[in-house]
Each structure stands twice: as structure tokens, then as C-alpha cells.
């Protein structure tokens, strides 16, 4: 179905599961909050429109944790499809808790082995863009994409949808 002015339509393209085991933190930055970097160690892509991997060591997720406890992230890494095509992905978005203590619990889960935080308790949304070579995957560069994500203790799982 094609989107209309009155009825936008999203279609599922693929999901990416990323694993992050290495992190860096810049505390107390002058603009407020702190900055973190988590680096892609491996990733898997599965879906009806694309399958493959996130290239290990090709980038990471660089988040600014603002004083209002919202993480504003900018992730950049390379994807490799199962048929050998390399694609650059930049993913911007937000992570915030629906309750005042949610972000603290997410950090404890991610960095200290704390208890899992249910997906319904936080907002993890992404706006990816792609650079793909001409050909089979060029269509990625011509659509608006939305990602709905879930935090894992060792990374993220994001399902990506495109506006038709």
C-alpha cells in the first residue's frame, strides 16, 4: 500500500541486533550531561528487504546524556548484506524513560549487570539514513525510515520500517 496524505503507511524492512561490549565515557561536559561511546562488536540483520551483518569495529553509537536524562544518540556504522554489498548507516534518535528512575535502571542493566527493564518503560526510537551504491539497495536512500528499538544488556535490537 502506498502512503497518502491522509493515511501514511509503514512497511517492515529489517531488524538489526547489535552487540556492544566496549564503552567510553566523557563525564561532565560543558554543555551539560555526559557523552558515551559504545562500539559495534558484531551485528545481525534479518528481514524481508535485507539480510547481513553490521561490520565489526566499523563504528558505534555516540550518545549525549542530557541533564534531563534523555539520551540523544548518533550511531554510525557499516552494514554488509548477505550478497556482499557494503552500506553506510547513520542512525539518530532518542532514548528516555517513561518514569523518573527508568534511565538509572537502564544504565545499571547495561553497565552493571542489573535487572532487565521492560520495553514498555522507555522510548527508544531512531531515524536512520543510508548511503548505498547504485543498484539493488539504492532504494534505501529514497525512503523515510523509522526504527523502534529495544535495549538489551549487551546492545540493542531495532526494527526498521519505511514510509511507502
Chimera marker file (.cmm) of the C-alpha trace (Angstrom):
<marker_set name="trace">
<marker id="1" x="0.000" y="0.000" z="0.000" r="1" g="1" b="0" radius="0.5"/>
<marker id="2" x="1.301" y="3.465" z="-0.900" r="1" g="1" b="0" radius="0.5"/>
<marker id="3" x="1.081" y="6.266" z="1.676" r="1" g="1" b="0" radius="0.5"/>
<marker id="4" x="-1.448" y="9.013" z="1.066" r="1" g="1" b="0" radius="0.5"/>
<marker id="5" x="-1.832" y="12.440" z="2.645" r="1" g="1" b="0" radius="0.5"/>
<marker id="6" x="-4.497" y="11.061" z="4.994" r="1" g="1" b="0" radius="0.5"/>
<marker id="7" x="-3.091" y="7.594" z="5.543" r="1" g="1" b="0" radius="0.5"/>
<marker id="8" x="0.663" y="7.132" z="5.950" r="1" g="1" b="0" radius="0.5"/>
<marker id="9" x="1.797" y="3.531" z="5.614" r="1" g="1" b="0" radius="0.5"/>
<marker id="10" x="4.863" y="1.951" z="7.193" r="1" g="1" b="0" radius="0.5"/>
<marker id="11" x="6.272" y="-1.356" z="5.997" r="1" g="1" b="0" radius="0.5"/>
<marker id="12" x="8.761" y="-3.517" z="7.877" r="1" g="1" b="0" radius="0.5"/>
<marker id="13" x="12.142" y="-3.683" z="6.145" r="1" g="1" b="0" radius="0.5"/>
<marker id="14" x="14.506" y="-5.460" z="8.528" r="1" g="1" b="0" radius="0.5"/>
<marker id="15" x="15.753" y="-5.695" z="12.102" r="1" g="1" b="0" radius="0.5"/>
<marker id="16" x="19.284" y="-5.181" z="13.377" r="1" g="1" b="0" radius="0.5"/>
<marker id="17" x="20.622" y="-6.761" z="16.560" r="1" g="1" b="0" radius="0.5"/>
<marker id="18" x="23.834" y="-5.042" z="17.669" r="1" g="1" b="0" radius="0.5"/>
<marker id="19" x="26.263" y="-6.156" z="20.359" r="1" g="1" b="0" radius="0.5"/>
<marker id="20" x="28.335" y="-3.557" z="22.236" r="1" g="1" b="0" radius="0.5"/>
<marker id="21" x="30.959" y="-4.724" z="24.724" r="1" g="1" b="0" radius="0.5"/>
<marker id="22" x="33.347" y="-1.759" z="24.673" r="1" g="1" b="0" radius="0.5"/>
<marker id="23" x="32.402" y="1.671" z="26.022" r="1" g="1" b="0" radius="0.5"/>
<marker id="24" x="33.947" y="5.071" z="26.685" r="1" g="1" b="0" radius="0.5"/>
<marker id="25" x="32.544" y="7.943" z="28.749" r="1" g="1" b="0" radius="0.5"/>
<marker id="26" x="33.315" y="11.661" z="28.780" r="1" g="1" b="0" radius="0.5"/>
<marker id="27" x="31.826" y="12.907" z="32.076" r="1" g="1" b="0" radius="0.5"/>
<marker id="28" x="30.593" y="16.363" z="32.970" r="1" g="1" b="0" radius="0.5"/>
<marker id="29" x="30.792" y="18.036" z="29.551" r="1" g="1" b="0" radius="0.5"/>
<marker id="30" x="30.494" y="21.864" z="29.403" r="1" g="1" b="0" radius="0.5"/>
<marker id="31" x="27.098" y="21.783" z="27.651" r="1" g="1" b="0" radius="0.5"/>
<marker id="32" x="25.687" y="19.640" z="30.468" r="1" g="1" b="0" radius="0.5"/>
<marker id="33" x="25.345" y="15.931" z="31.000" r="1" g="1" b="0" radius="0.5"/>
<marker id="34" x="27.878" y="13.464" z="29.648" r="1" g="1" b="0" radius="0.5"/>
<marker id="35" x="28.839" y="11.676" z="26.433" r="1" g="1" b="0" radius="0.5"/>
<marker id="36" x="29.217" y="7.955" z="25.899" r="1" g="1" b="0" radius="0.5"/>
<marker id="37" x="30.513" y="5.838" z="23.076" r="1" g="1" b="0" radius="0.5"/>
<marker id="38" x="29.595" y="2.189" z="22.607" r="1" g="1" b="0" radius="0.5"/>
<marker id="39" x="31.337" y="0.378" z="19.785" r="1" g="1" b="0" radius="0.5"/>
<marker id="40" x="29.851" y="-2.215" z="17.431" r="1" g="1" b="0" radius="0.5"/>
<marker id="41" x="31.439" y="-5.590" z="18.082" r="1" g="1" b="0" radius="0.5"/>
<marker id="42" x="29.017" y="-7.530" z="15.909" r="1" g="1" b="0" radius="0.5"/>
<marker id="43" x="25.556" y="-7.279" z="14.468" r="1" g="1" b="0" radius="0.5"/>
<marker id="44" x="22.985" y="-9.303" z="12.591" r="1" g="1" b="0" radius="0.5"/>
<marker id="45" x="20.478" y="-8.001" z="10.030" r="1" g="1" b="0" radius="0.5"/>
<marker id="46" x="17.363" y="-10.026" z="9.237" r="1" g="1" b="0" radius="0.5"/>
<marker id="47" x="14.228" y="-9.165" z="7.335" r="1" g="1" b="0" radius="0.5"/>
<marker id="48" x="12.224" y="-9.325" z="4.158" r="1" g="1" b="0" radius="0.5"/>
<marker id="49" x="14.179" y="-6.495" z="2.473" r="1" g="1" b="0" radius="0.5"/>
<marker id="50" x="17.741" y="-7.097" z="3.649" r="1" g="1" b="0" radius="0.5"/>
<marker id="51" x="19.896" y="-9.649" z="5.475" r="1" g="1" b="0" radius="0.5"/>
<marker id="52" x="23.525" y="-9.476" z="6.529" r="1" g="1" b="0" radius="0.5"/>
<marker id="53" x="25.746" y="-8.133" z="9.297" r="1" g="1" b="0" radius="0.5"/>
<marker id="54" x="26.903" y="-4.928" z="10.905" r="1" g="1" b="0" radius="0.5"/>
<marker id="55" x="30.622" y="-4.879" z="10.153" r="1" g="1" b="0" radius="0.5"/>
<marker id="56" x="32.520" y="-5.427" z="13.434" r="1" g="1" b="0" radius="0.5"/>
<marker id="57" x="34.592" y="-2.433" z="14.505" r="1" g="1" b="0" radius="0.5"/>
<marker id="58" x="33.098" y="-0.183" z="11.814" r="1" g="1" b="0" radius="0.5"/>
<marker id="59" x="31.608" y="2.356" z="14.189" r="1" g="1" b="0" radius="0.5"/>
<marker id="60" x="29.410" y="2.840" z="17.183" r="1" g="1" b="0" radius="0.5"/>
<marker id="61" x="26.747" y="4.767" z="18.996" r="1" g="1" b="0" radius="0.5"/>
<marker id="62" x="27.709" y="8.127" z="20.447" r="1" g="1" b="0" radius="0.5"/>
<marker id="63" x="25.093" y="9.393" z="22.881" r="1" g="1" b="0" radius="0.5"/>
<marker id="64" x="24.794" y="12.699" z="24.709" r="1" g="1" b="0" radius="0.5"/>
<marker id="65" x="23.063" y="12.060" z="28.014" r="1" g="1" b="0" radius="0.5"/>
<marker id="66" x="21.424" y="15.418" z="28.633" r="1" g="1" b="0" radius="0.5"/>
<marker id="67" x="20.723" y="16.795" z="32.108" r="1" g="1" b="0" radius="0.5"/>
<marker id="68" x="17.018" y="15.915" z="31.597" r="1" g="1" b="0" radius="0.5"/>
<marker id="69" x="18.107" y="12.231" z="31.411" r="1" g="1" b="0" radius="0.5"/>
<marker id="70" x="17.376" y="11.928" z="27.704" r="1" g="1" b="0" radius="0.5"/>
<marker id="71" x="19.992" y="10.167" z="25.602" r="1" g="1" b="0" radius="0.5"/>
<marker id="72" x="20.342" y="11.767" z="22.160" r="1" g="1" b="0" radius="0.5"/>
<marker id="73" x="22.245" y="9.281" z="20.046" r="1" g="1" b="0" radius="0.5"/>
<marker id="74" x="24.104" y="9.420" z="16.766" r="1" g="1" b="0" radius="0.5"/>
<marker id="75" x="25.174" y="5.960" z="15.640" r="1" g="1" b="0" radius="0.5"/>
<marker id="76" x="27.277" y="5.320" z="12.542" r="1" g="1" b="0" radius="0.5"/>
<marker id="77" x="28.486" y="2.041" z="11.150" r="1" g="1" b="0" radius="0.5"/>
<marker id="78" x="28.803" y="-0.078" z="8.038" r="1" g="1" b="0" radius="0.5"/>
<marker id="79" x="26.442" y="-2.854" z="7.029" r="1" g="1" b="0" radius="0.5"/>
<marker id="80" x="27.311" y="-5.752" z="4.757" r="1" g="1" b="0" radius="0.5"/>
<marker id="81" x="24.472" y="-7.580" z="3.040" r="1" g="1" b="0" radius="0.5"/>
<marker id="82" x="24.470" y="-11.330" z="2.610" r="1" g="1" b="0" radius="0.5"/>
<marker id="83" x="25.184" y="-10.770" z="-1.089" r="1" g="1" b="0" radius="0.5"/>
<marker id="84" x="28.323" y="-8.719" z="-0.362" r="1" g="1" b="0" radius="0.5"/>
<marker id="85" x="27.114" y="-5.104" z="-0.704" r="1" g="1" b="0" radius="0.5"/>
<marker id="86" x="28.505" y="-2.537" z="1.772" r="1" g="1" b="0" radius="0.5"/>
<marker id="87" x="26.101" y="0.160" z="3.036" r="1" g="1" b="0" radius="0.5"/>
<marker id="88" x="26.794" y="3.097" z="5.366" r="1" g="1" b="0" radius="0.5"/>
<marker id="89" x="24.145" y="3.733" z="8.023" r="1" g="1" b="0" radius="0.5"/>
<marker id="90" x="23.717" y="6.795" z="10.227" r="1" g="1" b="0" radius="0.5"/>
<marker id="91" x="21.113" y="6.463" z="12.922" r="1" g="1" b="0" radius="0.5"/>
<marker id="92" x="19.941" y="9.356" z="15.094" r="1" g="1" b="0" radius="0.5"/>
<marker id="93" x="17.350" y="9.157" z="17.809" r="1" g="1" b="0" radius="0.5"/>
<marker id="94" x="16.304" y="9.302" z="21.426" r="1" g="1" b="0" radius="0.5"/>
<marker id="95" x="16.227" y="7.085" z="24.482" r="1" g="1" b="0" radius="0.5"/>
<marker id="96" x="14.347" y="8.228" z="27.579" r="1" g="1" b="0" radius="0.5"/>
<marker id="97" x="12.470" y="6.667" z="30.453" r="1" g="1" b="0" radius="0.5"/>
<marker id="98" x="8.740" y="6.907" z="30.973" r="1" g="1" b="0" radius="0.5"/>
<marker id="99" x="9.274" y="7.039" z="34.763" r="1" g="1" b="0" radius="0.5"/>
<marker id="100" x="11.830" y="9.146" z="36.699" r="1" g="1" b="0" radius="0.5"/>
<marker id="101" x="14.048" y="6.171" z="37.657" r="1" g="1" b="0" radius="0.5"/>
<marker id="102" x="13.971" y="4.319" z="34.320" r="1" g="1" b="0" radius="0.5"/>
<marker id="103" x="17.205" y="5.690" z="32.841" r="1" g="1" b="0" radius="0.5"/>
<marker id="104" x="19.136" y="4.914" z="36.034" r="1" g="1" b="0" radius="0.5"/>
<marker id="105" x="17.819" y="1.342" z="35.895" r="1" g="1" b="0" radius="0.5"/>
<marker id="106" x="18.709" y="1.083" z="32.176" r="1" g="1" b="0" radius="0.5"/>
<marker id="107" x="22.283" y="2.216" z="32.908" r="1" g="1" b="0" radius="0.5"/>
<marker id="108" x="22.545" y="-0.261" z="35.773" r="1" g="1" b="0" radius="0.5"/>
<marker id="109" x="21.273" y="-3.042" z="33.490" r="1" g="1" b="0" radius="0.5"/>
<marker id="110" x="23.618" y="-2.109" z="30.619" r="1" g="1" b="0" radius="0.5"/>
<marker id="111" x="26.778" y="-1.306" z="32.571" r="1" g="1" b="0" radius="0.5"/>
<marker id="112" x="26.495" y="-3.147" z="35.900" r="1" g="1" b="0" radius="0.5"/>
<marker id="113" x="24.530" y="-6.322" z="35.179" r="1" g="1" b="0" radius="0.5"/>
<marker id="114" x="21.360" y="-5.069" z="36.874" r="1" g="1" b="0" radius="0.5"/>
<marker id="115" x="17.830" y="-6.277" z="36.298" r="1" g="1" b="0" radius="0.5"/>
<marker id="116" x="16.254" y="-6.039" z="32.847" r="1" g="1" b="0" radius="0.5"/>
<marker id="117" x="13.993" y="-3.052" z="32.184" r="1" g="1" b="0" radius="0.5"/>
<marker id="118" x="10.760" y="-3.844" z="30.305" r="1" g="1" b="0" radius="0.5"/>
<marker id="119" x="10.481" y="-2.268" z="26.851" r="1" g="1" b="0" radius="0.5"/>
<marker id="120" x="7.216" y="-0.517" z="27.770" r="1" g="1" b="0" radius="0.5"/>
<marker id="121" x="9.086" y="1.581" z="30.361" r="1" g="1" b="0" radius="0.5"/>
<marker id="122" x="11.270" y="3.501" z="27.904" r="1" g="1" b="0" radius="0.5"/>
<marker id="123" x="11.228" y="5.184" z="24.497" r="1" g="1" b="0" radius="0.5"/>
<marker id="124" x="13.924" y="4.130" z="22.023" r="1" g="1" b="0" radius="0.5"/>
<marker id="125" x="13.276" y="5.495" z="18.541" r="1" g="1" b="0" radius="0.5"/>
<marker id="126" x="15.609" y="6.046" z="15.606" r="1" g="1" b="0" radius="0.5"/>
<marker id="127" x="15.711" y="7.934" z="12.303" r="1" g="1" b="0" radius="0.5"/>
<marker id="128" x="18.240" y="6.182" z="10.063" r="1" g="1" b="0" radius="0.5"/>
<marker id="129" x="19.635" y="7.283" z="6.731" r="1" g="1" b="0" radius="0.5"/>
<marker id="130" x="21.655" y="5.165" z="4.333" r="1" g="1" b="0" radius="0.5"/>
<marker id="131" x="24.325" y="5.514" z="1.672" r="1" g="1" b="0" radius="0.5"/>
<marker id="132" x="24.169" y="2.558" z="-0.684" r="1" g="1" b="0" radius="0.5"/>
<marker id="133" x="25.752" y="2.009" z="-4.095" r="1" g="1" b="0" radius="0.5"/>
<marker id="134" x="23.637" y="2.237" z="-7.208" r="1" g="1" b="0" radius="0.5"/>
<marker id="135" x="21.745" y="-0.962" z="-7.792" r="1" g="1" b="0" radius="0.5"/>
<marker id="136" x="19.830" y="-3.401" z="-5.646" r="1" g="1" b="0" radius="0.5"/>
<marker id="137" x="19.935" y="-1.417" z="-2.356" r="1" g="1" b="0" radius="0.5"/>
<marker id="138" x="19.743" y="2.109" z="-3.765" r="1" g="1" b="0" radius="0.5"/>
<marker id="139" x="16.069" y="2.253" z="-2.742" r="1" g="1" b="0" radius="0.5"/>
<marker id="140" x="17.184" y="2.500" z="0.925" r="1" g="1" b="0" radius="0.5"/>
<marker id="141" x="18.363" y="6.048" z="0.169" r="1" g="1" b="0" radius="0.5"/>
<marker id="142" x="14.961" y="7.152" z="-1.152" r="1" g="1" b="0" radius="0.5"/>
<marker id="143" x="12.684" y="6.445" z="1.783" r="1" g="1" b="0" radius="0.5"/>
<marker id="144" x="11.954" y="7.869" z="5.206" r="1" g="1" b="0" radius="0.5"/>
<marker id="145" x="12.814" y="5.299" z="7.861" r="1" g="1" b="0" radius="0.5"/>
<marker id="146" x="11.713" y="4.874" z="11.481" r="1" g="1" b="0" radius="0.5"/>
<marker id="147" x="13.263" y="2.476" z="13.980" r="1" g="1" b="0" radius="0.5"/>
<marker id="148" x="11.598" y="1.143" z="17.114" r="1" g="1" b="0" radius="0.5"/>
<marker id="149" x="14.211" y="-0.198" z="19.481" r="1" g="1" b="0" radius="0.5"/>
<marker id="150" x="14.693" y="-2.373" z="22.489" r="1" g="1" b="0" radius="0.5"/>
<marker id="151" x="17.675" y="-2.113" z="24.816" r="1" g="1" b="0" radius="0.5"/>
<marker id="152" x="19.496" y="-5.338" z="25.606" r="1" g="1" b="0" radius="0.5"/>
<marker id="153" x="22.074" y="-5.804" z="28.375" r="1" g="1" b="0" radius="0.5"/>
<marker id="154" x="24.813" y="-6.048" z="25.726" r="1" g="1" b="0" radius="0.5"/>
<marker id="155" x="23.434" y="-3.883" z="22.893" r="1" g="1" b="0" radius="0.5"/>
<marker id="156" x="20.260" y="-3.016" z="21.023" r="1" g="1" b="0" radius="0.5"/>
<marker id="157" x="17.604" y="-4.625" z="18.884" r="1" g="1" b="0" radius="0.5"/>
<marker id="158" x="15.865" y="-2.257" z="16.434" r="1" g="1" b="0" radius="0.5"/>
<marker id="159" x="13.105" y="-2.978" z="13.929" r="1" g="1" b="0" radius="0.5"/>
<marker id="160" x="13.160" y="-0.621" z="10.918" r="1" g="1" b="0" radius="0.5"/>
<marker id="161" x="10.124" y="0.495" z="8.957" r="1" g="1" b="0" radius="0.5"/>
<marker id="162" x="9.972" y="2.642" z="5.831" r="1" g="1" b="0" radius="0.5"/>
<marker id="163" x="7.258" y="5.036" z="4.756" r="1" g="1" b="0" radius="0.5"/>
<marker id="164" x="5.834" y="3.837" z="1.440" r="1" g="1" b="0" radius="0.5"/>
<link id1="1" id2="2" r="1" g="1" b="0" radius="0.2"/>
<link id1="2" id2="3" r="1" g="1" b="0" radius="0.2"/>
<link id1="3" id2="4" r="1" g="1" b="0" radius="0.2"/>
<link id1="4" id2="5" r="1" g="1" b="0" radius="0.2"/>
<link id1="5" id2="6" r="1" g="1" b="0" radius="0.2"/>
<link id1="6" id2="7" r="1" g="1" b="0" radius="0.2"/>
<link id1="7" id2="8" r="1" g="1" b="0" radius="0.2"/>
<link id1="8" id2="9" r="1" g="1" b="0" radius="0.2"/>
<link id1="9" id2="10" r="1" g="1" b="0" radius="0.2"/>
<link id1="10" id2="11" r="1" g="1" b="0" radius="0.2"/>
<link id1="11" id2="12" r="1" g="1" b="0" radius="0.2"/>
<link id1="12" id2="13" r="1" g="1" b="0" radius="0.2"/>
<link id1="13" id2="14" r="1" g="1" b="0" radius="0.2"/>
<link id1="14" id2="15" r="1" g="1" b="0" radius="0.2"/>
<link id1="15" id2="16" r="1" g="1" b="0" radius="0.2"/>
<link id1="16" id2="17" r="1" g="1" b="0" radius="0.2"/>
<link id1="17" id2="18" r="1" g="1" b="0" radius="0.2"/>
<link id1="18" id2="19" r="1" g="1" b="0" radius="0.2"/>
<link id1="19" id2="20" r="1" g="1" b="0" radius="0.2"/>
<link id1="20" id2="21" r="1" g="1" b="0" radius="0.2"/>
<link id1="21" id2="22" r="1" g="1" b="0" radius="0.2"/>
<link id1="22" id2="23" r="1" g="1" b="0" radius="0.2"/>
<link id1="23" id2="24" r="1" g="1" b="0" radius="0.2"/>
<link id1="24" id2="25" r="1" g="1" b="0" radius="0.2"/>
<link id1="25" id2="26" r="1" g="1" b="0" radius="0.2"/>
<link id1="26" id2="27" r="1" g="1" b="0" radius="0.2"/>
<link id1="27" id2="28" r="1" g="1" b="0" radius="0.2"/>
<link id1="28" id2="29" r="1" g="1" b="0" radius="0.2"/>
<link id1="29" id2="30" r="1" g="1" b="0" radius="0.2"/>
<link id1="30" id2="31" r="1" g="1" b="0" radius="0.2"/>
<link id1="31" id2="32" r="1" g="1" b="0" radius="0.2"/>
<link id1="32" id2="33" r="1" g="1" b="0" radius="0.2"/>
<link id1="33" id2="34" r="1" g="1" b="0" radius="0.2"/>
<link id1="34" id2="35" r="1" g="1" b="0" radius="0.2"/>
<link id1="35" id2="36" r="1" g="1" b="0" radius="0.2"/>
<link id1="36" id2="37" r="1" g="1" b="0" radius="0.2"/>
<link id1="37" id2="38" r="1" g="1" b="0" radius="0.2"/>
<link id1="38" id2="39" r="1" g="1" b="0" radius="0.2"/>
<link id1="39" id2="40" r="1" g="1" b="0" radius="0.2"/>
<link id1="40" id2="41" r="1" g="1" b="0" radius="0.2"/>
<link id1="41" id2="42" r="1" g="1" b="0" radius="0.2"/>
<link id1="42" id2="43" r="1" g="1" b="0" radius="0.2"/>
<link id1="43" id2="44" r="1" g="1" b="0" radius="0.2"/>
<link id1="44" id2="45" r="1" g="1" b="0" radius="0.2"/>
<link id1="45" id2="46" r="1" g="1" b="0" radius="0.2"/>
<link id1="46" id2="47" r="1" g="1" b="0" radius="0.2"/>
<link id1="47" id2="48" r="1" g="1" b="0" radius="0.2"/>
<link id1="48" id2="49" r="1" g="1" b="0" radius="0.2"/>
<link id1="49" id2="50" r="1" g="1" b="0" radius="0.2"/>
<link id1="50" id2="51" r="1" g="1" b="0" radius="0.2"/>
<link id1="51" id2="52" r="1" g="1" b="0" radius="0.2"/>
<link id1="52" id2="53" r="1" g="1" b="0" radius="0.2"/>
<link id1="53" id2="54" r="1" g="1" b="0" radius="0.2"/>
<link id1="54" id2="55" r="1" g="1" b="0" radius="0.2"/>
<link id1="55" id2="56" r="1" g="1" b="0" radius="0.2"/>
<link id1="56" id2="57" r="1" g="1" b="0" radius="0.2"/>
<link id1="57" id2="58" r="1" g="1" b="0" radius="0.2"/>
<link id1="58" id2="59" r="1" g="1" b="0" radius="0.2"/>
<link id1="59" id2="60" r="1" g="1" b="0" radius="0.2"/>
<link id1="60" id2="61" r="1" g="1" b="0" radius="0.2"/>
<link id1="61" id2="62" r="1" g="1" b="0" radius="0.2"/>
<link id1="62" id2="63" r="1" g="1" b="0" radius="0.2"/>
<link id1="63" id2="64" r="1" g="1" b="0" radius="0.2"/>
<link id1="64" id2="65" r="1" g="1" b="0" radius="0.2"/>
<link id1="65" id2="66" r="1" g="1" b="0" radius="0.2"/>
<link id1="66" id2="67" r="1" g="1" b="0" radius="0.2"/>
<link id1="67" id2="68" r="1" g="1" b="0" radius="0.2"/>
<link id1="68" id2="69" r="1" g="1" b="0" radius="0.2"/>
<link id1="69" id2="70" r="1" g="1" b="0" radius="0.2"/>
<link id1="70" id2="71" r="1" g="1" b="0" radius="0.2"/>
<link id1="71" id2="72" r="1" g="1" b="0" radius="0.2"/>
<link id1="72" id2="73" r="1" g="1" b="0" radius="0.2"/>
<link id1="73" id2="74" r="1" g="1" b="0" radius="0.2"/>
<link id1="74" id2="75" r="1" g="1" b="0" radius="0.2"/>
<link id1="75" id2="76" r="1" g="1" b="0" radius="0.2"/>
<link id1="76" id2="77" r="1" g="1" b="0" radius="0.2"/>
<link id1="77" id2="78" r="1" g="1" b="0" radius="0.2"/>
<link id1="78" id2="79" r="1" g="1" b="0" radius="0.2"/>
<link id1="79" id2="80" r="1" g="1" b="0" radius="0.2"/>
<link id1="80" id2="81" r="1" g="1" b="0" radius="0.2"/>
<link id1="81" id2="82" r="1" g="1" b="0" radius="0.2"/>
<link id1="82" id2="83" r="1" g="1" b="0" radius="0.2"/>
<link id1="83" id2="84" r="1" g="1" b="0" radius="0.2"/>
<link id1="84" id2="85" r="1" g="1" b="0" radius="0.2"/>
<link id1="85" id2="86" r="1" g="1" b="0" radius="0.2"/>
<link id1="86" id2="87" r="1" g="1" b="0" radius="0.2"/>
<link id1="87" id2="88" r="1" g="1" b="0" radius="0.2"/>
<link id1="88" id2="89" r="1" g="1" b="0" radius="0.2"/>
<link id1="89" id2="90" r="1" g="1" b="0" radius="0.2"/>
<link id1="90" id2="91" r="1" g="1" b="0" radius="0.2"/>
<link id1="91" id2="92" r="1" g="1" b="0" radius="0.2"/>
<link id1="92" id2="93" r="1" g="1" b="0" radius="0.2"/>
<link id1="93" id2="94" r="1" g="1" b="0" radius="0.2"/>
<link id1="94" id2="95" r="1" g="1" b="0" radius="0.2"/>
<link id1="95" id2="96" r="1" g="1" b="0" radius="0.2"/>
<link id1="96" id2="97" r="1" g="1" b="0" radius="0.2"/>
<link id1="97" id2="98" r="1" g="1" b="0" radius="0.2"/>
<link id1="98" id2="99" r="1" g="1" b="0" radius="0.2"/>
<link id1="99" id2="100" r="1" g="1" b="0" radius="0.2"/>
<link id1="100" id2="101" r="1" g="1" b="0" radius="0.2"/>
<link id1="101" id2="102" r="1" g="1" b="0" radius="0.2"/>
<link id1="102" id2="103" r="1" g="1" b="0" radius="0.2"/>
<link id1="103" id2="104" r="1" g="1" b="0" radius="0.2"/>
<link id1="104" id2="105" r="1" g="1" b="0" radius="0.2"/>
<link id1="105" id2="106" r="1" g="1" b="0" radius="0.2"/>
<link id1="106" id2="107" r="1" g="1" b="0" radius="0.2"/>
<link id1="107" id2="108" r="1" g="1" b="0" radius="0.2"/>
<link id1="108" id2="109" r="1" g="1" b="0" radius="0.2"/>
<link id1="109" id2="110" r="1" g="1" b="0" radius="0.2"/>
<link id1="110" id2="111" r="1" g="1" b="0" radius="0.2"/>
<link id1="111" id2="112" r="1" g="1" b="0" radius="0.2"/>
<link id1="112" id2="113" r="1" g="1" b="0" radius="0.2"/>
<link id1="113" id2="114" r="1" g="1" b="0" radius="0.2"/>
<link id1="114" id2="115" r="1" g="1" b="0" radius="0.2"/>
<link id1="115" id2="116" r="1" g="1" b="0" radius="0.2"/>
<link id1="116" id2="117" r="1" g="1" b="0" radius="0.2"/>
<link id1="117" id2="118" r="1" g="1" b="0" radius="0.2"/>
<link id1="118" id2="119" r="1" g="1" b="0" radius="0.2"/>
<link id1="119" id2="120" r="1" g="1" b="0" radius="0.2"/>
<link id1="120" id2="121" r="1" g="1" b="0" radius="0.2"/>
<link id1="121" id2="122" r="1" g="1" b="0" radius="0.2"/>
<link id1="122" id2="123" r="1" g="1" b="0" radius="0.2"/>
<link id1="123" id2="124" r="1" g="1" b="0" radius="0.2"/>
<link id1="124" id2="125" r="1" g="1" b="0" radius="0.2"/>
<link id1="125" id2="126" r="1" g="1" b="0" radius="0.2"/>
<link id1="126" id2="127" r="1" g="1" b="0" radius="0.2"/>
<link id1="127" id2="128" r="1" g="1" b="0" radius="0.2"/>
<link id1="128" id2="129" r="1" g="1" b="0" radius="0.2"/>
<link id1="129" id2="130" r="1" g="1" b="0" radius="0.2"/>
<link id1="130" id2="131" r="1" g="1" b="0" radius="0.2"/>
<link id1="131" id2="132" r="1" g="1" b="0" radius="0.2"/>
<link id1="132" id2="133" r="1" g="1" b="0" radius="0.2"/>
<link id1="133" id2="134" r="1" g="1" b="0" radius="0.2"/>
<link id1="134" id2="135" r="1" g="1" b="0" radius="0.2"/>
<link id1="135" id2="136" r="1" g="1" b="0" radius="0.2"/>
<link id1="136" id2="137" r="1" g="1" b="0" radius="0.2"/>
<link id1="137" id2="138" r="1" g="1" b="0" radius="0.2"/>
<link id1="138" id2="139" r="1" g="1" b="0" radius="0.2"/>
<link id1="139" id2="140" r="1" g="1" b="0" radius="0.2"/>
<link id1="140" id2="141" r="1" g="1" b="0" radius="0.2"/>
<link id1="141" id2="142" r="1" g="1" b="0" radius="0.2"/>
<link id1="142" id2="143" r="1" g="1" b="0" radius="0.2"/>
<link id1="143" id2="144" r="1" g="1" b="0" radius="0.2"/>
<link id1="144" id2="145" r="1" g="1" b="0" radius="0.2"/>
<link id1="145" id2="146" r="1" g="1" b="0" radius="0.2"/>
<link id1="146" id2="147" r="1" g="1" b="0" radius="0.2"/>
<link id1="147" id2="148" r="1" g="1" b="0" radius="0.2"/>
<link id1="148" id2="149" r="1" g="1" b="0" radius="0.2"/>
<link id1="149" id2="150" r="1" g="1" b="0" radius="0.2"/>
<link id1="150" id2="151" r="1" g="1" b="0" radius="0.2"/>
<link id1="151" id2="152" r="1" g="1" b="0" radius="0.2"/>
<link id1="152" id2="153" r="1" g="1" b="0" radius="0.2"/>
<link id1="153" id2="154" r="1" g="1" b="0" radius="0.2"/>
<link id1="154" id2="155" r="1" g="1" b="0" radius="0.2"/>
<link id1="155" id2="156" r="1" g="1" b="0" radius="0.2"/>
<link id1="156" id2="157" r="1" g="1" b="0" radius="0.2"/>
<link id1="157" id2="158" r="1" g="1" b="0" radius="0.2"/>
<link id1="158" id2="159" r="1" g="1" b="0" radius="0.2"/>
<link id1="159" id2="160" r="1" g="1" b="0" radius="0.2"/>
<link id1="160" id2="161" r="1" g="1" b="0" radius="0.2"/>
<link id1="161" id2="162" r="1" g="1" b="0" radius="0.2"/>
<link id1="162" id2="163" r="1" g="1" b="0" radius="0.2"/>
<link id1="163" id2="164" r="1" g="1" b="0" radius="0.2"/>
</marker_set>
